[in-house]
């Protein structure tokens, strides 16, 4: 398989690092396309893969093409490459809001398209990616791309109508978690803990708690109750969080995120 990235920003770079760290592909089988020579120089120095400023060249040299530019540039990029696309090639998208139907319409001919939504924890090989495809993609091709994305985290096949939900619950949610970690650290600092140490305590607590959900299979509410001793410190903190509307704030933020994704 020959793999091409059109655009290599933070998300694509995280994906690429995961793929290379797992030795899933040889560097000689990967090419990236970027608009500036400075961006190319940066990627080549870090990844040692082939690079070009010509999107068409990247398409010609790839079996699987990942469109890793921001959603607002999809129309322009697709217009640039669509005449180079061959029937057997796979297009993989990572943009919120861009449906399979929309992408194929912009290409203007029947095309094998896989829609994905990864997230930035791919940078440390703990990503979460939702995947769906159109009917032109074979089971083998879909599995090939899923295996590629498993190089940097977990992968779940989902119906396309849930892809905007994936944006809110997974792709955007690291930002919410970072805010939570930062807030906990700020509180710890206010009570005298050095900031670097506060970040370590808060981040490790979040990571360990998430691992408990994934590995025990227990309901998050049940795990929460295990920490809340009668009349203890934890239930007091939970009481304040509920009083301040933490649960409602998260739900409303995610619903707004879904709405924004659908409007892109």
N, C-alpha and C positions, 0 to 999 in steps of 0.2 A: 504493500500500500504506500502511495505517495500522498503526503499530507501538506496542505497549504493553508496558511493563515492570512487573511486579508485584514490588516490592522493587527497591531500587537501592543495594545495598552495593558493596563494592570491585570484585567481578567485573562486575556490571551497569554500573557507572560506567565501567570500563575499556572494555567493549564499546561503550557509548554514545559515548565519546570517539572511538573508532576510526571508528564509523559517521559521526559528524558531521565528523571531520577529512577524510574522503574525499568529503564532500558527496554521499554515497550517497542520503540522504534529506533532505528539508526538515524543519527543526525543528518546523514546524507540523503535521507528520504523526506526531509522537511524543508519547506521554503516559506518565508514570510514576505509579505508586501507591506511597505510603509511609505507614507507620503514624503518624508524628509530623510535626507542622508544621515542627519544627526541621530534620528530614531533608529535607523538601520545599524549605524555604527554601535549604538548602545546595545541593541539586541545581539548583534554578532559577537561583541566582546563578552557578553554574559552567557550566551547559549551556543555559540559556534555553529550556527545553522546558516543555510543559504538565505540571501535576502535580495530584494529588488524594490525599486520604486514603481514598477509596472505591474498593476493588478492582472493584466492579461497574461503576462508571463507566468505568474504564480498559478493561474488557472490551467494554463497549458501543461504545466509540470506536475499537476496534482490529480489524484483520484478522488480525494475527499477535500472539499474546500470549506473552511470555517469562516463565516462572515463575522469577524470580531471587531466591527466598528460600532459606534453608537447608533441607536435607532434612527436618528434624524439623517444619517448618511446612507442608510440602506438603499433608498431609491436611486441615489447618485451612483453608488458602487455597483448595484445590479445593472443599471443602464450601461455602465462601462464594460462589464464582463459577459453579459448575456449572450452575445454572438460567439463567444469562445466556448461556451458550455456544450459538452457532448452528452449524448443520451445516457451513457454508463456512469457519468460522474455524479457524486453525491454533494449536495449543498447542505451544510449544517449551519443553523442560525443560533445566536445566543442573545437575541434582542427581545426585550419585553414588548408586548403589543403587536408584533409582526406575525400574523397568522400564516399558516401554511398556504392558504388560499391567496392571501395578499402577495406573498413572495412569488408564487407561481404566476400570478397575474402580471407582476412586474417583469418577470423573466420572459413571459409571452409565449411559452411552449411547455409541453409536458416535461416535468423535471422531478428527479428524485430529491425530496427535501426532508430533512430531519430537523425538528425544532427542539431546542434545548434551553434550559435555564439553569446555569451553574451559579455558584457563589464564590466570593473571594477566599474563604477558608481553603479553597483548592491550593492556595499558596503554601499551606503546610500539610497538604494531602489529606485534609479533613473536609473536603467540599461536599455539597449536596446538589445533585442535578436532577431535574425533571426532564423527561424525554418523551416525545411523540413524533409520529411521522405520517406522511401521506401514503396512499395505497400503492404508489409506484415503488416504494422501498421494500426489498425482500426481508424476510426474517433474519437471514444471514447478514445482510448489510446493516440492519438495525442493531444486531448483536455486536457486530464489529465496532460500531460507534460507541455503544454502551461500554464495551471493554476498554475502549480508548479513554472514556471519561472516568472509568473506575480507577485509572492510574492516579487520580487526585481526589478520590472520595467515593461516596455512595451514589448509586444511580437508581431511580425509580421510573418505570414506564407509567405514564398517566394519560388520560384522555385530554385532548387539546382544550376543552372548555375549562379545565382546572389550571391551565398554565399561568393565568394572571394571579391565581391564588398562590401558586408556587413562588411567583415574584415577591409576594408579600410575606409569606411564611418562611422563605428560605433565602432567596436572592438578596432582598433588602434587609432582612432581619439581623445580619451581623451588626449593622449600624445601631439597632436598638440595644443589642447585647453590649456593644462597646459603651453606649451611654450608661447602661446599668452598672457595668464594671467601674466606669469613671465616677459615677455617683456614689457607689459604695466606698471607693477609695477616698473620695473627698470627705466622706463622713468619718472614715478611719483617721485621716489626717487631722480633721477637726478635733478628734479625741486624742491626738498626740502621736500617732504612728507615722514614721517616715514614709514619704510618698512612694518611693520605689518598692518598699516592702508592702505597702497597702495595695498597690497594683498586683503584686504577686499573690497575696492572700485572696483578693477578690477574683482574679482571673482563674486561679486554681480551683476555687470553690465552684465557679460556673462550669468549668470543664469537667470536674468530677461529678457534679450534679447531672449534667447532660449525659455523661457516660452511664450513670445509674439508670436513667430512663431507657437508654438504648439497650443496655445489657441485661437488666433485670426483667424487662417487659411489664413492670408494674405501672399502674396509673400514676401520673404526676401528683394527683391529689393524695393518693395513698402514701407516696414517698414524703410529701410535705407533712402529712399527719405524723409520720414516724419521728420527725424532728421536733414537733410541737408538744412538749411535755405540759401537763396541766399546770396552769398558773406560772409557766416559765417565761424565759426571755424571748424565745422564738415566737410563741403565740402572741406576745405583746407586739413584736415587730410586725407580724402578719396583720394584727388588728389595725395598726396604723396604716399599713399599705392599703388595706381594703377601704378604710375611712377616707384616704386620699384619692381613691379611684384608680389604683394602678391597673387592675384588671380591665376596667372600662377604657382607660386611656390606650392600652395596648390594642384592644379590639378595634377601637375607632381609628387608630393610626393605621392598622392593617387594612381596614375597609377602605380608607382613603387611598392607600397604596394600590389596592386592587383596582379602584376606580381610575387612578392615574394611568396604570398599566394598560387598561382597556382603551384609554383615549389616545394612546400614542400612535 
